[in-house]
């Protein structure tokens, strides 16, 4: 239940930030949380996700 709540909060935060014109980047999601997101049917496709902070920073530099 905890993972579903976290996934829902992440999604809601991303929606609010998108309304403000802010792009969201998420790093280091645990595999269990990613599976929970998929199983719960939460569409987080608009959120840029990366395994590591280094990868996220490199994507910003491009």
PDBQT receptor file of N, H, CA, C and O in Angstrom, charges set to zero:
ATOM      1  N   UNK A   1       0.826  -1.190   0.000  1.00  0.00    +0.000 N 
ATOM      2  CA  UNK A   1       0.000   0.000   0.000  1.00  0.00    +0.000 C 
ATOM      3  C   UNK A   1       0.872   1.256   0.000  1.00  0.00    +0.000 C 
ATOM      4  O   UNK A   1       0.542   2.254  -0.641  1.00  0.00    +0.000 OA
ATOM      5  N   UNK A   2       1.972   1.193   0.718  1.00  0.00    +0.000 N 
ATOM      6  H   UNK A   2       2.240   0.382   1.238  1.00  0.00    +0.000 HD
ATOM      7  CA  UNK A   2       2.878   2.342   0.822  1.00  0.00    +0.000 C 
ATOM      8  C   UNK A   2       3.408   2.738  -0.544  1.00  0.00    +0.000 C 
ATOM      9  O   UNK A   2       3.465   3.927  -0.857  1.00  0.00    +0.000 OA
ATOM     10  N   UNK A   3       3.796   1.772  -1.363  1.00  0.00    +0.000 N 
ATOM     11  H   UNK A   3       3.749   0.806  -1.109  1.00  0.00    +0.000 HD
ATOM     12  CA  UNK A   3       4.336   2.073  -2.690  1.00  0.00    +0.000 C 
ATOM     13  C   UNK A   3       3.300   2.709  -3.600  1.00  0.00    +0.000 C 
ATOM     14  O   UNK A   3       3.633   3.584  -4.400  1.00  0.00    +0.000 OA
ATOM     15  N   UNK A   4       2.048   2.283  -3.490  1.00  0.00    +0.000 N 
ATOM     16  H   UNK A   4       1.777   1.572  -2.841  1.00  0.00    +0.000 HD
ATOM     17  CA  UNK A   4       0.997   2.881  -4.305  1.00  0.00    +0.000 C 
ATOM     18  C   UNK A   4       0.809   4.344  -3.936  1.00  0.00    +0.000 C 
ATOM     19  O   UNK A   4       0.626   5.189  -4.813  1.00  0.00    +0.000 OA
ATOM     20  N   UNK A   5       0.852   4.646  -2.650  1.00  0.00    +0.000 N 
ATOM     21  H   UNK A   5       1.000   3.960  -1.938  1.00  0.00    +0.000 HD
ATOM     22  CA  UNK A   5       0.715   6.033  -2.210  1.00  0.00    +0.000 C 
ATOM     23  C   UNK A   5       1.876   6.891  -2.718  1.00  0.00    +0.000 C 
ATOM     24  O   UNK A   5       1.663   8.017  -3.168  1.00  0.00    +0.000 OA
ATOM     25  N   UNK A   6       3.090   6.371  -2.650  1.00  0.00    +0.000 N 
ATOM     26  H   UNK A   6       3.263   5.456  -2.285  1.00  0.00    +0.000 HD
ATOM     27  CA  UNK A   6       4.257   7.104  -3.139  1.00  0.00    +0.000 C 
ATOM     28  C   UNK A   6       4.137   7.354  -4.633  1.00  0.00    +0.000 C 
ATOM     29  O   UNK A   6       4.379   8.470  -5.094  1.00  0.00    +0.000 OA
ATOM     30  N   UNK A   7       3.770   6.344  -5.388  1.00  0.00    +0.000 N 
ATOM     31  H   UNK A   7       3.574   5.438  -5.013  1.00  0.00    +0.000 HD
ATOM     32  CA  UNK A   7       3.611   6.499  -6.836  1.00  0.00    +0.000 C 
ATOM     33  C   UNK A   7       2.542   7.533  -7.150  1.00  0.00    +0.000 C 
ATOM     34  O   UNK A   7       2.717   8.356  -8.049  1.00  0.00    +0.000 OA
ATOM     35  N   UNK A   8       1.452   7.497  -6.427  1.00  0.00    +0.000 N 
ATOM     36  H   UNK A   8       1.309   6.828  -5.697  1.00  0.00    +0.000 HD
ATOM     37  CA  UNK A   8       0.373   8.464  -6.640  1.00  0.00    +0.000 C 
ATOM     38  C   UNK A   8       0.845   9.877  -6.324  1.00  0.00    +0.000 C 
ATOM     39  O   UNK A   8       0.546  10.806  -7.073  1.00  0.00    +0.000 OA
ATOM     40  N   UNK A   9       1.573  10.053  -5.234  1.00  0.00    +0.000 N 
ATOM     41  H   UNK A   9       1.817   9.298  -4.625  1.00  0.00    +0.000 HD
ATOM     42  CA  UNK A   9       2.103  11.376  -4.887  1.00  0.00    +0.000 C 
ATOM     43  C   UNK A   9       3.079  11.888  -5.941  1.00  0.00    +0.000 C 
ATOM     44  O   UNK A   9       3.039  13.062  -6.308  1.00  0.00    +0.000 OA
ATOM     45  N   UNK A  10       3.955  11.010  -6.427  1.00  0.00    +0.000 N 
ATOM     46  H   UNK A  10       3.987  10.056  -6.129  1.00  0.00    +0.000 HD
ATOM     47  CA  UNK A  10       4.892  11.410  -7.477  1.00  0.00    +0.000 C 
ATOM     48  C   UNK A  10       4.145  11.890  -8.716  1.00  0.00    +0.000 C 
ATOM     49  O   UNK A  10       4.504  12.903  -9.316  1.00  0.00    +0.000 OA
ATOM     50  N   UNK A  11       3.120  11.164  -9.085  1.00  0.00    +0.000 N 
ATOM     51  H   UNK A  11       2.828  10.341  -8.598  1.00  0.00    +0.000 HD
ATOM     52  CA  UNK A  11       2.331  11.539 -10.254  1.00  0.00    +0.000 C 
ATOM     53  C   UNK A  11       1.643  12.890 -10.036  1.00  0.00    +0.000 C 
ATOM     54  O   UNK A  11       1.671  13.751 -10.915  1.00  0.00    +0.000 OA
ATOM     55  N   UNK A  12       1.034  13.072  -8.881  1.00  0.00    +0.000 N 
ATOM     56  H   UNK A  12       1.011  12.372  -8.167  1.00  0.00    +0.000 HD
ATOM     57  CA  UNK A  12       0.338  14.329  -8.590  1.00  0.00    +0.000 C 
ATOM     58  C   UNK A  12       1.304  15.518  -8.559  1.00  0.00    +0.000 C 
ATOM     59  O   UNK A  12       0.976  16.601  -9.043  1.00  0.00    +0.000 OA
ATOM     60  N   UNK A  13       2.473  15.315  -7.997  1.00  0.00    +0.000 N 
ATOM     61  H   UNK A  13       2.740  14.435  -7.603  1.00  0.00    +0.000 HD
ATOM     62  CA  UNK A  13       3.485  16.377  -7.973  1.00  0.00    +0.000 C 
ATOM     63  C   UNK A  13       3.900  16.732  -9.390  1.00  0.00    +0.000 C 
ATOM     64  O   UNK A  13       4.046  17.909  -9.721  1.00  0.00    +0.000 OA
ATOM     65  N   UNK A  14       4.092  15.713 -10.234  1.00  0.00    +0.000 N 
ATOM     66  H   UNK A  14       3.973  14.757  -9.965  1.00  0.00    +0.000 HD
ATOM     67  CA  UNK A  14       4.488  15.968 -11.625  1.00  0.00    +0.000 C 
ATOM     68  C   UNK A  14       3.415  16.758 -12.357  1.00  0.00    +0.000 C 
ATOM     69  O   UNK A  14       3.732  17.666 -13.125  1.00  0.00    +0.000 OA
ATOM     70  N   UNK A  15       2.155  16.424 -12.132  1.00  0.00    +0.000 N 
ATOM     71  H   UNK A  15       1.898  15.686 -11.508  1.00  0.00    +0.000 HD
ATOM     72  CA  UNK A  15       1.054  17.137 -12.796  1.00  0.00    +0.000 C 
ATOM     73  C   UNK A  15       1.048  18.604 -12.384  1.00  0.00    +0.000 C 
ATOM     74  O   UNK A  15       0.903  19.486 -13.231  1.00  0.00    +0.000 OA
ATOM     75  N   UNK A  16       1.201  18.866 -11.112  1.00  0.00    +0.000 N 
ATOM     76  H   UNK A  16       1.318  18.149 -10.424  1.00  0.00    +0.000 HD
ATOM     77  CA  UNK A  16       1.219  20.248 -10.617  1.00  0.00    +0.000 C 
ATOM     78  C   UNK A  16       2.405  21.010 -11.196  1.00  0.00    +0.000 C 
ATOM     79  O   UNK A  16       2.253  22.147 -11.641  1.00  0.00    +0.000 OA
ATOM     80  N   UNK A  17       3.579  20.396 -11.194  1.00  0.00    +0.000 N 
ATOM     81  H   UNK A  17       3.702  19.472 -10.832  1.00  0.00    +0.000 HD
ATOM     82  CA  UNK A  17       4.758  21.064 -11.741  1.00  0.00    +0.000 C 
ATOM     83  C   UNK A  17       4.614  21.316 -13.236  1.00  0.00    +0.000 C 
ATOM     84  O   UNK A  17       5.046  22.357 -13.731  1.00  0.00    +0.000 OA
ATOM     85  N   UNK A  18       4.017  20.382 -13.956  1.00  0.00    +0.000 N 
ATOM     86  H   UNK A  18       3.666  19.536 -13.553  1.00  0.00    +0.000 HD
ATOM     87  CA  UNK A  18       3.803  20.561 -15.400  1.00  0.00    +0.000 C 
ATOM     88  C   UNK A  18       2.885  21.755 -15.654  1.00  0.00    +0.000 C 
ATOM     89  O   UNK A  18       3.094  22.504 -16.608  1.00  0.00    +0.000 OA
ATOM     90  N   UNK A  19       1.881  21.936 -14.817  1.00  0.00    +0.000 N 
ATOM     91  H   UNK A  19       1.711  21.328 -14.042  1.00  0.00    +0.000 HD
ATOM     92  CA  UNK A  19       0.990  23.093 -14.958  1.00  0.00    +0.000 C 
ATOM     93  C   UNK A  19       1.737  24.408 -14.761  1.00  0.00    +0.000 C 
ATOM     94  O   UNK A  19       1.347  25.446 -15.295  1.00  0.00    +0.000 OA
ATOM     95  N   UNK A  20       2.803  24.345 -13.993  1.00  0.00    +0.000 N 
ATOM     96  H   UNK A  20       3.120  23.501 -13.559  1.00  0.00    +0.000 HD
ATOM     97  CA  UNK A  20       3.641  25.526 -13.760  1.00  0.00    +0.000 C 
ATOM     98  C   UNK A  20       4.731  25.672 -14.810  1.00  0.00    +0.000 C 
ATOM     99  O   UNK A  20       5.520  26.616 -14.761  1.00  0.00    +0.000 OA
ATOM    100  N   UNK A  21       4.782  24.735 -15.769  1.00  0.00    +0.000 N 
ATOM    101  H   UNK A  21       4.141  23.968 -15.810  1.00  0.00    +0.000 HD
ATOM    102  CA  UNK A  21       5.786  24.783 -16.823  1.00  0.00    +0.000 C 
ATOM    103  C   UNK A  21       7.125  24.191 -16.437  1.00  0.00    +0.000 C 
ATOM    104  O   UNK A  21       8.144  24.494 -17.058  1.00  0.00    +0.000 OA
ATOM    105  N   UNK A  22       7.131  23.360 -15.430  1.00  0.00    +0.000 N 
ATOM    106  H   UNK A  22       6.303  23.113 -14.926  1.00  0.00    +0.000 HD
ATOM    107  CA  UNK A  22       8.374  22.760 -14.935  1.00  0.00    +0.000 C 
ATOM    108  C   UNK A  22       8.445  21.300 -15.386  1.00  0.00    +0.000 C 
ATOM    109  O   UNK A  22       7.509  20.529 -15.177  1.00  0.00    +0.000 OA
ATOM    110  N   UNK A  23       9.564  20.934 -16.005  1.00  0.00    +0.000 N 
ATOM    111  H   UNK A  23      10.325  21.561 -16.175  1.00  0.00    +0.000 HD
ATOM    112  CA  UNK A  23       9.792  19.540 -16.394  1.00  0.00    +0.000 C 
ATOM    113  C   UNK A  23      10.309  18.771 -15.191  1.00  0.00    +0.000 C 
ATOM    114  O   UNK A  23      11.172  19.250 -14.455  1.00  0.00    +0.000 OA
ATOM    115  N   UNK A  24       9.775  17.581 -15.001  1.00  0.00    +0.000 N 
ATOM    116  H   UNK A  24       9.074  17.192 -15.598  1.00  0.00    +0.000 HD
ATOM    117  CA  UNK A  24      10.137  16.762 -13.845  1.00  0.00    +0.000 C 
ATOM    118  C   UNK A  24      11.097  15.660 -14.269  1.00  0.00    +0.000 C 
ATOM    119  O   UNK A  24      10.921  15.029 -15.311  1.00  0.00    +0.000 OA
ATOM    120  N   UNK A  25      12.108  15.441 -13.450  1.00  0.00    +0.000 N 
ATOM    121  H   UNK A  25      12.251  15.953 -12.603  1.00  0.00    +0.000 HD
ATOM    122  CA  UNK A  25      13.054  14.345 -13.650  1.00  0.00    +0.000 C 
ATOM    123  C   UNK A  25      13.093  13.539 -12.354  1.00  0.00    +0.000 C 
ATOM    124  O   UNK A  25      13.236  14.098 -11.267  1.00  0.00    +0.000 OA
ATOM    125  N   UNK A  26      12.964  12.239 -12.485  1.00  0.00    +0.000 N 
ATOM    126  H   UNK A  26      12.848  11.785 -13.368  1.00  0.00    +0.000 HD
ATOM    127  CA  UNK A  26      13.005  11.350 -11.327  1.00  0.00    +0.000 C 
ATOM    128  C   UNK A  26      14.168  10.388 -11.517  1.00  0.00    +0.000 C 
ATOM    129  O   UNK A  26      14.367   9.848 -12.606  1.00  0.00    +0.000 OA
ATOM    130  N   UNK A  27      14.926  10.178 -10.464  1.00  0.00    +0.000 N 
ATOM    131  H   UNK A  27      14.765  10.616  -9.579  1.00  0.00    +0.000 HD
ATOM    132  CA  UNK A  27      16.043   9.230 -10.524  1.00  0.00    +0.000 C 
ATOM    133  C   UNK A  27      15.931   8.226  -9.383  1.00  0.00    +0.000 C 
ATOM    134  O   UNK A  27      15.359   8.512  -8.331  1.00  0.00    +0.000 OA
ATOM    135  N   UNK A  28      16.487   7.054  -9.618  1.00  0.00    +0.000 N 
ATOM    136  H   UNK A  28      16.951   6.822 -10.473  1.00  0.00    +0.000 HD
ATOM    137  CA  UNK A  28      16.646   6.058  -8.567  1.00  0.00    +0.000 C 
ATOM    138  C   UNK A  28      15.385   5.393  -8.071  1.00  0.00    +0.000 C 
ATOM    139  O   UNK A  28      15.318   5.017  -6.900  1.00  0.00    +0.000 OA
ATOM    140  N   UNK A  29      14.368   5.231  -8.924  1.00  0.00    +0.000 N 
ATOM    141  H   UNK A  29      14.422   5.536  -9.875  1.00  0.00    +0.000 HD
ATOM    142  CA  UNK A  29      13.182   4.507  -8.486  1.00  0.00    +0.000 C 
ATOM    143  C   UNK A  29      13.527   3.043  -8.258  1.00  0.00    +0.000 C 
ATOM    144  O   UNK A  29      14.173   2.407  -9.092  1.00  0.00    +0.000 OA
ATOM    145  N   UNK A  30      13.096   2.526  -7.139  1.00  0.00    +0.000 N 
ATOM    146  H   UNK A  30      12.572   3.042  -6.462  1.00  0.00    +0.000 HD
ATOM    147  CA  UNK A  30      13.301   1.110  -6.858  1.00  0.00    +0.000 C 
ATOM    148  C   UNK A  30      12.477   0.266  -7.835  1.00  0.00    +0.000 C 
ATOM    149  O   UNK A  30      11.391   0.683  -8.236  1.00  0.00    +0.000 OA
ATOM    150  N   UNK A  31      12.966  -0.890  -8.216  1.00  0.00    +0.000 N 
ATOM    151  H   UNK A  31      13.849  -1.228  -7.890  1.00  0.00    +0.000 HD
ATOM    152  CA  UNK A  31      12.215  -1.758  -9.122  1.00  0.00    +0.000 C 
ATOM    153  C   UNK A  31      10.817  -2.095  -8.590  1.00  0.00    +0.000 C 
ATOM    154  O   UNK A  31       9.868  -2.210  -9.365  1.00  0.00    +0.000 OA
ATOM    155  N   UNK A  32      10.695  -2.253  -7.274  1.00  0.00    +0.000 N 
ATOM    156  H   UNK A  32      11.466  -2.159  -6.644  1.00  0.00    +0.000 HD
ATOM    157  CA  UNK A  32       9.398  -2.578  -6.688  1.00  0.00    +0.000 C 
ATOM    158  C   UNK A  32       8.398  -1.448  -6.911  1.00  0.00    +0.000 C 
ATOM    159  O   UNK A  32       7.223  -1.694  -7.184  1.00  0.00    +0.000 OA
ATOM    160  N   UNK A  33       8.875  -0.193  -6.791  1.00  0.00    +0.000 N 
ATOM    161  H   UNK A  33       9.830   0.007  -6.569  1.00  0.00    +0.000 HD
ATOM    162  CA  UNK A  33       7.997   0.949  -6.997  1.00  0.00    +0.000 C 
ATOM    163  C   UNK A  33       7.610   1.060  -8.466  1.00  0.00    +0.000 C 
ATOM    164  O   UNK A  33       6.458   1.360  -8.783  1.00  0.00    +0.000 OA
ATOM    165  N   UNK A  34       8.551   0.824  -9.356  1.00  0.00    +0.000 N 
ATOM    166  H   UNK A  34       9.486   0.581  -9.099  1.00  0.00    +0.000 HD
ATOM    167  CA  UNK A  34       8.247   0.854 -10.790  1.00  0.00    +0.000 C 
ATOM    168  C   UNK A  34       7.199  -0.194 -11.128  1.00  0.00    +0.000 C 
ATOM    169  O   UNK A  34       6.284   0.082 -11.904  1.00  0.00    +0.000 OA
ATOM    170  N   UNK A  35       7.311  -1.382 -10.566  1.00  0.00    +0.000 N 
ATOM    171  H   UNK A  35       8.054  -1.606  -9.935  1.00  0.00    +0.000 HD
ATOM    172  CA  UNK A  35       6.335  -2.444 -10.799  1.00  0.00    +0.000 C 
ATOM    173  C   UNK A  35       4.965  -2.045 -10.248  1.00  0.00    +0.000 C 
ATOM    174  O   UNK A  35       3.940  -2.315 -10.874  1.00  0.00    +0.000 OA
ATOM    175  N   UNK A  36       4.948  -1.409  -9.088  1.00  0.00    +0.000 N 
ATOM    176  H   UNK A  36       5.781  -1.190  -8.580  1.00  0.00    +0.000 HD
ATOM    177  CA  UNK A  36       3.690  -0.960  -8.488  1.00  0.00    +0.000 C 
ATOM    178  C   UNK A  36       3.001   0.060  -9.371  1.00  0.00    +0.000 C 
ATOM    179  O   UNK A  36       1.783   0.022  -9.540  1.00  0.00    +0.000 OA
ATOM    180  N   UNK A  37       3.786   0.983  -9.940  1.00  0.00    +0.000 N 
ATOM    181  H   UNK A  37       4.776   1.014  -9.802  1.00  0.00    +0.000 HD
ATOM    182  CA  UNK A  37       3.235   1.999 -10.843  1.00  0.00    +0.000 C 
ATOM    183  C   UNK A  37       2.555   1.326 -12.030  1.00  0.00    +0.000 C 
ATOM    184  O   UNK A  37       1.430   1.675 -12.387  1.00  0.00    +0.000 OA
ATOM    185  N   UNK A  38       3.233   0.372 -12.633  1.00  0.00    +0.000 N 
ATOM    186  H   UNK A  38       4.147   0.088 -12.344  1.00  0.00    +0.000 HD
ATOM    187  CA  UNK A  38       2.686  -0.331 -13.793  1.00  0.00    +0.000 C 
ATOM    188  C   UNK A  38       1.440  -1.121 -13.397  1.00  0.00    +0.000 C 
ATOM    189  O   UNK A  38       0.417  -1.053 -14.079  1.00  0.00    +0.000 OA
ATOM    190  N   UNK A  39       1.524  -1.864 -12.306  1.00  0.00    +0.000 N 
ATOM    191  H   UNK A  39       2.355  -1.920 -11.753  1.00  0.00    +0.000 HD
ATOM    192  CA  UNK A  39       0.396  -2.692 -11.871  1.00  0.00    +0.000 C 
ATOM    193  C   UNK A  39      -0.823  -1.846 -11.499  1.00  0.00    +0.000 C 
ATOM    194  O   UNK A  39      -1.960  -2.277 -11.694  1.00  0.00    +0.000 OA
ATOM    195  N   UNK A  40      -0.592  -0.647 -10.965  1.00  0.00    +0.000 N 
ATOM    196  H   UNK A  40       0.331  -0.297 -10.806  1.00  0.00    +0.000 HD
ATOM    197  CA  UNK A  40      -1.692   0.227 -10.560  1.00  0.00    +0.000 C 
ATOM    198  C   UNK A  40      -2.278   0.998 -11.735  1.00  0.00    +0.000 C 
ATOM    199  O   UNK A  40      -3.312   1.652 -11.603  1.00  0.00    +0.000 OA
ATOM    200  N   UNK A  41      -1.615   0.920 -12.883  1.00  0.00    +0.000 N 
ATOM    201  H   UNK A  41      -0.775   0.389 -12.991  1.00  0.00    +0.000 HD
ATOM    202  CA  UNK A  41      -2.115   1.621 -14.065  1.00  0.00    +0.000 C 
ATOM    203  C   UNK A  41      -1.885   3.117 -14.033  1.00  0.00    +0.000 C 
ATOM    204  O   UNK A  41      -2.579   3.865 -14.722  1.00  0.00    +0.000 OA
ATOM    205  N   UNK A  42      -0.923   3.562 -13.245  1.00  0.00    +0.000 N 
ATOM    206  H   UNK A  42      -0.359   2.954 -12.686  1.00  0.00    +0.000 HD
ATOM    207  CA  UNK A  42      -0.607   4.989 -13.174  1.00  0.00    +0.000 C 
ATOM    208  C   UNK A  42       0.270   5.337 -14.366  1.00  0.00    +0.000 C 
ATOM    209  O   UNK A  42       1.311   4.716 -14.577  1.00  0.00    +0.000 OA
ATOM    210  N   UNK A  43      -0.150   6.332 -15.150  1.00  0.00    +0.000 N 
ATOM    211  H   UNK A  43      -0.996   6.836 -14.978  1.00  0.00    +0.000 HD
ATOM    212  CA  UNK A  43       0.581   6.727 -16.355  1.00  0.00    +0.000 C 
ATOM    213  C   UNK A  43       1.627   7.781 -15.999  1.00  0.00    +0.000 C 
ATOM    214  O   UNK A  43       1.316   8.963 -15.858  1.00  0.00    +0.000 OA
ATOM    215  N   UNK A  44       2.853   7.336 -15.858  1.00  0.00    +0.000 N 
ATOM    216  H   UNK A  44       3.107   6.375 -15.971  1.00  0.00    +0.000 HD
ATOM    217  CA  UNK A  44       3.947   8.247 -15.542  1.00  0.00    +0.000 C 
ATOM    218  C   UNK A  44       4.840   8.453 -16.758  1.00  0.00    +0.000 C 
ATOM    219  O   UNK A  44       6.013   8.799 -16.616  1.00  0.00    +0.000 OA
ATOM    220  N   UNK A  45       4.292   8.243 -17.950  1.00  0.00    +0.000 N 
ATOM    221  H   UNK A  45       3.339   7.962 -18.065  1.00  0.00    +0.000 HD
ATOM    222  CA  UNK A  45       5.087   8.347 -19.163  1.00  0.00    +0.000 C 
ATOM    223  C   UNK A  45       5.569   9.771 -19.435  1.00  0.00    +0.000 C 
ATOM    224  O   UNK A  45       6.525   9.966 -20.186  1.00  0.00    +0.000 OA
ATOM    225  N   UNK A  46       4.922  10.760 -18.837  1.00  0.00    +0.000 N 
ATOM    226  H   UNK A  46       4.145  10.601 -18.228  1.00  0.00    +0.000 HD
ATOM    227  CA  UNK A  46       5.342  12.142 -19.057  1.00  0.00    +0.000 C 
ATOM    228  C   UNK A  46       6.516  12.544 -18.162  1.00  0.00    +0.000 C 
ATOM    229  O   UNK A  46       7.078  13.628 -18.321  1.00  0.00    +0.000 OA
ATOM    230  N   UNK A  47       6.881  11.677 -17.231  1.00  0.00    +0.000 N 
ATOM    231  H   UNK A  47       6.424  10.796 -17.102  1.00  0.00    +0.000 HD
ATOM    232  CA  UNK A  47       7.986  11.973 -16.312  1.00  0.00    +0.000 C 
ATOM    233  C   UNK A  47       9.270  11.375 -16.872  1.00  0.00    +0.000 C 
ATOM    234  O   UNK A  47       9.321  10.190 -17.202  1.00  0.00    +0.000 OA
ATOM    235  N   UNK A  48      10.296  12.196 -16.976  1.00  0.00    +0.000 N 
ATOM    236  H   UNK A  48      10.255  13.159 -16.707  1.00  0.00    +0.000 HD
ATOM    237  CA  UNK A  48      11.615  11.706 -17.395  1.00  0.00    +0.000 C 
ATOM    238  C   UNK A  48      12.221  10.939 -16.233  1.00  0.00    +0.000 C 
ATOM    239  O   UNK A  48      12.383  11.487 -15.143  1.00  0.00    +0.000 OA
ATOM    240  N   UNK A  49      12.557   9.679 -16.456  1.00  0.00    +0.000 N 
ATOM    241  H   UNK A  49      12.425   9.233 -17.342  1.00  0.00    +0.000 HD
ATOM    242  CA  UNK A  49      13.139   8.858 -15.401  1.00  0.00    +0.000 C 
ATOM    243  C   UNK A  49      14.515   8.355 -15.813  1.00  0.00    +0.000 C 
ATOM    244  O   UNK A  49      14.764   8.039 -16.976  1.00  0.00    +0.000 OA
ATOM    245  N   UNK A  50      15.390   8.292 -14.836  1.00  0.00    +0.000 N 
ATOM    246  H   UNK A  50      15.188   8.549 -13.891  1.00  0.00    +0.000 HD
ATOM    247  CA  UNK A  50      16.760   7.830 -15.056  1.00  0.00    +0.000 C 
ATOM    248  C   UNK A  50      17.180   6.962 -13.876  1.00  0.00    +0.000 C 
ATOM    249  O   UNK A  50      16.702   7.139 -12.756  1.00  0.00    +0.000 OA
ATOM    250  N   UNK A  51      18.071   6.033 -14.144  1.00  0.00    +0.000 N 
ATOM    251  H   UNK A  51      18.460   5.889 -15.054  1.00  0.00    +0.000 HD
ATOM    252  CA  UNK A  51      18.545   5.140 -13.091  1.00  0.00    +0.000 C 
ATOM    253  C   UNK A  51      19.437   5.868 -12.093  1.00  0.00    +0.000 C 
ATOM    254  O   UNK A  51      19.417   5.569 -10.899  1.00  0.00    +0.000 OA
ATOM    255  N   UNK A  52      20.221   6.826 -12.590  1.00  0.00    +0.000 N 
ATOM    256  H   UNK A  52      20.237   7.069 -13.560  1.00  0.00    +0.000 HD
ATOM    257  CA  UNK A  52      21.191   7.511 -11.745  1.00  0.00    +0.000 C 
ATOM    258  C   UNK A  52      21.140   9.014 -11.968  1.00  0.00    +0.000 C 
ATOM    259  O   UNK A  52      20.735   9.479 -13.034  1.00  0.00    +0.000 OA
ATOM    260  N   UNK A  53      21.545   9.760 -10.973  1.00  0.00    +0.000 N 
ATOM    261  H   UNK A  53      21.874   9.383 -10.107  1.00  0.00    +0.000 HD
ATOM    262  CA  UNK A  53      21.586  11.220 -11.067  1.00  0.00    +0.000 C 
ATOM    263  C   UNK A  53      22.531  11.647 -12.188  1.00  0.00    +0.000 C 
ATOM    264  O   UNK A  53      22.261  12.621 -12.891  1.00  0.00    +0.000 OA
ATOM    265  N   UNK A  54      23.630  10.926 -12.355  1.00  0.00    +0.000 N 
ATOM    266  H   UNK A  54      23.849  10.135 -11.784  1.00  0.00    +0.000 HD
ATOM    267  CA  UNK A  54      24.587  11.260 -13.410  1.00  0.00    +0.000 C 
ATOM    268  C   UNK A  54      23.906  11.236 -14.778  1.00  0.00    +0.000 C 
ATOM    269  O   UNK A  54      24.126  12.129 -15.596  1.00  0.00    +0.000 OA
ATOM    270  N   UNK A  55      23.090  10.228 -15.027  1.00  0.00    +0.000 N 
ATOM    271  H   UNK A  55      22.911   9.502 -14.362  1.00  0.00    +0.000 HD
ATOM    272  CA  UNK A  55      22.378  10.138 -16.299  1.00  0.00    +0.000 C 
ATOM    273  C   UNK A  55      21.415  11.310 -16.477  1.00  0.00    +0.000 C 
ATOM    274  O   UNK A  55      21.297  11.860 -17.572  1.00  0.00    +0.000 OA
ATOM    275  N   UNK A  56      20.735  11.687 -15.412  1.00  0.00    +0.000 N 
ATOM    276  H   UNK A  56      20.831  11.241 -14.522  1.00  0.00    +0.000 HD
ATOM    277  CA  UNK A  56      19.808  12.821 -15.472  1.00  0.00    +0.000 C 
ATOM    278  C   UNK A  56      20.538  14.115 -15.791  1.00  0.00    +0.000 C 
ATOM    279  O   UNK A  56      20.082  14.906 -16.617  1.00  0.00    +0.000 OA
ATOM    280  N   UNK A  57      21.662  14.327 -15.141  1.00  0.00    +0.000 N 
ATOM    281  H   UNK A  57      22.033  13.685 -14.470  1.00  0.00    +0.000 HD
ATOM    282  CA  UNK A  57      22.448  15.537 -15.388  1.00  0.00    +0.000 C 
ATOM    283  C   UNK A  57      22.978  15.579 -16.816  1.00  0.00    +0.000 C 
ATOM    284  O   UNK A  57      23.000  16.636 -17.447  1.00  0.00    +0.000 OA
ATOM    285  N   UNK A  58      23.404  14.423 -17.322  1.00  0.00    +0.000 N 
ATOM    286  H   UNK A  58      23.386  13.565 -16.809  1.00  0.00    +0.000 HD
ATOM    287  CA  UNK A  58      23.881  14.356 -18.692  1.00  0.00    +0.000 C 
ATOM    288  C   UNK A  58      22.754  14.671 -19.682  1.00  0.00    +0.000 C 
ATOM    289  O   UNK A  58      23.001  15.276 -20.725  1.00  0.00    +0.000 OA
ATOM    290  N   UNK A  59      21.545  14.273 -19.371  1.00  0.00    +0.000 N 
ATOM    291  H   UNK A  59      21.344  13.781 -18.524  1.00  0.00    +0.000 HD
ATOM    292  CA  UNK A  59      20.421  14.564 -20.263  1.00  0.00    +0.000 C 
ATOM    293  C   UNK A  59      20.086  16.048 -20.277  1.00  0.00    +0.000 C 
ATOM    294  O   UNK A  59      19.632  16.575 -21.292  1.00  0.00    +0.000 OA
ATOM    295  N   UNK A  60      20.304  16.712 -19.174  1.00  0.00    +0.000 N 
ATOM    296  H   UNK A  60      20.674  16.284 -18.349  1.00  0.00    +0.000 HD
ATOM    297  CA  UNK A  60      20.047  18.155 -19.091  1.00  0.00    +0.000 C 
ATOM    298  C   UNK A  60      21.071  18.928 -19.899  1.00  0.00    +0.000 C 
ATOM    299  O   UNK A  60      20.743  19.943 -20.513  1.00  0.00    +0.000 OA
ATOM    300  N   UNK A  61      22.308  18.457 -19.905  1.00  0.00    +0.000 N 
ATOM    301  H   UNK A  61      22.575  17.633 -19.407  1.00  0.00    +0.000 HD
ATOM    302  CA  UNK A  61      23.382  19.134 -20.620  1.00  0.00    +0.000 C 
ATOM    303  C   UNK A  61      23.178  19.101 -22.115  1.00  0.00    +0.000 C 
ATOM    304  O   UNK A  61      23.666  19.985 -22.819  1.00  0.00    +0.000 OA
ATOM    305  N   UNK A  62      22.463  18.096 -22.627  1.00  0.00    +0.000 N 
ATOM    306  H   UNK A  62      22.066  17.378 -22.055  1.00  0.00    +0.000 HD
ATOM    307  CA  UNK A  62      22.263  17.968 -24.080  1.00  0.00    +0.000 C 
ATOM    308  C   UNK A  62      21.352  18.989 -24.600  1.00  0.00    +0.000 C 
ATOM    309  O   UNK A  62      21.079  19.020 -25.800  1.00  0.00    +0.000 OA
TER     310      UNK A  62
